[in-house]
Every structure is written in C-alpha cells, then in structure tokens.
Amino acid sequence: MESMQSKKLEEILISPSTTILYSLKLMDRIDCKLLLVCDNDLFIGLLSIGDIQRAIINNVSMELPVNVILRKNPRYVKKGTPIEIIRDEMIKFRMEFMPVITDNLKVDKVFFWENIILEKKLAPAMQFNLPVVIMAGGMGTRLKPLTNVLPKPLIPIGEKTMLEDIFERFANHGCDNFYISVNYKADLIKYYIYNQKLPYRLHFFKEKKPMGTAGSLSLLKNEINGTFFVSNCDILIEQDYSEILNYHYANKNEITIVAALKHYPLAYGIIETGENGKLLKLVEKPELTFKINSGMYILEPHLLDEIPGNQFFHITQLIEKIISRKGNVGVFPVSERSWKDIGNWEEYQNYINAILKSNDH
C-alpha cells in the first residue's frame, strides 16, 4: 500500500514553475483534476482543473508557470487530524485528495478519495433539473457502414447506447426532461428508447427535412421556457455540468459554448521577426493549443424565437446573430481528454477499448 501511495503521490506532484499547459496535459494523462504543488518538499498549494479553466477564460497564457494562478489559501489538514475530520472535509469540498502537512510545511502523507470514500467518482457539486435537447437527427456518415443499419444514437457503447449514455450523464446532475430531435431512422430510435422503459420524460420531435445544427430547435418554441442544455448525440463531456451552468449564469450569457482544448505540436521551429526582419524570438517546435467547439451548449429560451422556422440553420449562425447585436456569448473550456467525439471511428474505437480495459480491472 505504501508503494502504491508513493507512486500515486509522485504522479500528482508538480513544482510551482511547471507550466499551466503541462499541468493540464498531466491531468488528462493520469485522469485527475487536482495536482499537488511542492517546492523541494515544501508544500506550496493545490492546482485544480477549475483554476486552469478560470485562467483560460481570463486569457492567461498557458506557457506561464502555475504559481501565477494558485489560490492563496489552499485546503489541507495538519498532521494528527483525525481521519473522520479528513473524510468530512474531502466530502464537503469534493477533493480528489487531501494533503496532510507538518508544522514546517512538509507533506506527511496524502489521502486519496477512492481509498477513504471508497467511490471512484466525485458527485456533481450541484443538482439541477433543466431541459436537455439532444440533436439526434443526423445520418452518422462518419460511422458508416455501421450507421447503414443502426442510427447513430443507438450505436452501443458498453452496455448502453450513445443516447442512453447522454441521458445518464445528465440524470446524474438531476435532469429528467429530454427533447430528442430525430430524422434519420426516427421510428427505430423511438421504438428502441420507449421499450427501454427509462425513468425520464422523453419528447421526440422530428425534422421533416435536414435543418442544420440548430434549425430543428425552432420546433421547440413555446415548449421550453427556461435555460436549457443542447448536446449533439455523438459527444460525451467528462465535466461537472453544474460548473458550466454556474459560469453561464454568473456571466449572464445568452449562450455558452463548451469548448475542448486541442493541442497540436509543430514539427518545425517558429521564427518571429520585427522591423527590417530583425529576429525577435525563436521557438523550437512549439505546441499550439486551440479551443474546439465540442457540440454542447447552454441556451436561454428567448433564443428559440431567433431561429427561423422550416429553414436550414446552423447554431454558428445563431451565435453570429447574438454577437452582431452585442449579446453575451461565453466559452467554457474543458480539457482534451474530457471531450469524446465518438461520432468518428477512431474516437469510437478508442472509447470502447477504454471501457473494456476498465471493466477488465
């Protein structure tokens, strides 16, 4: 047990000079959302995925060291604190681990969530019950020839279909009211889902023709009267959805786009020049990071009135309309690994293999 503790402690340990980008990629690699920051065995603080997300939202450079975004009063317990108090603190603040610190600020040990709470996943910070619209009308071209037989929303992942997996993720946050936009093989989707006898309120609505990524939402005018989520049926987001919702409300957004960070290493050195071609900077094989539209959104209900009826209309056109009239459009970032685009073969196979590997353990 001690060697396992040491190995896990070594995985989550970073220094204050570690870059934000490296820390984010480390979180993805070891599948965690909290890191321990120490300087020569001296406890400095904790870095959470929330700290990194706030930094990205505020346009902080990902190449800066993590010490510029660390919170001033990190949570920890002193050596000698009873285990019952440690457990209560971890549950209260939803901490993946709790460092135990000596009087001279050295790390004595670390208690991990799965060892002390005996559950693998943290529960969402907040429950909410908002409508969820799932866009399931596409033909699943990227998954042919499988989608020649099965519609994309019914393709299995583990023991569930894609659609059921999305239902379950939102249900874990308290949602039970789902609107499913269908077109291709609509009758088969409805027949299967209704026969599952799922404990949700399900409303299917059908496009008479392909209407783009937002056109079918016009069919929900007067149906939805409050804030609601929209999700493509072939994407999975590993994130506490209540944190996205809190961001949406705090910034008074009309629409919030969930963006996944994608990292692209370049095989060449980059040169920056100034006046008269003077060399300003030479960066050897840099890595570029972009925010990718993940396919999940939060919308305010008045936007349904801005979507033209019976017309092909993309959600990007709606976003452009909001921007043109100076409305609030927010972007909430999630890490690369937190976004699964299982609508393409490679990602789908990788996800299935990960499920099989997890079940073997």
Secondary structure, 3 states (H helix, E strand, C coil): CHHHHHHHHHHHEECCCCEHHHHHHHHHHHCCCEEEEEECCEEEEEEEHHHHHHHHHCCCCCCCEHHHCCCCCCCCEECCCCHHHHHHHHHHHCCCEEEEECCCCEEEEEEEHHHHCCCCCCCCCCCCCCCEEEEECCCCHHHCCHHHHCCHHHCEECCEEHHHHHHHHHHCCCCCEEEEEECCCHHHHHHHHHHCCCCCEEEEEECCCCCCCCHHHHHHCCCCCCCEEEEECCEEECCCHHHHHHHHHHCCCCEEEEEEEEEEECCCCEEEECHHHCEEEEECCCEEEEEEEEEEEEECHHHHHHCCCCCCCCHHHHHHHHHHCCCCEEEEEECHHHEEECCCHHHHHHHHHHHHHHHHC
